[in-house]
Amino acid sequence: MQLLHLVMGGRVKNPQSLEFEDLTKIDLVGVYGTYAEAEEAWRSHAQRTVDDAEMKYVIVHLHKLLEPKLPGE
């Protein structure tokens, strides 16, 4: 089974939350087939905005949304 990971980010209303200020300005970095690839992309983008507490990048496990119960779980 293919595992898909979405990397995205944007400005959040509160640095301790994941509520984005403006959904039209979300930075969709890309979709990756392994967590390692997604983490590399996430790290690259997150480090560019490390001094801006209101910018947040995340990894979304798309495969968990598409198939919540994987075989063997």
Beta strands, then each sheet from edge to edge (+ up, - down):
strand 1: 5-11
strand 2: 27-32
strand 3: 55-61
sheet 1: 2+ 1- 3+
end
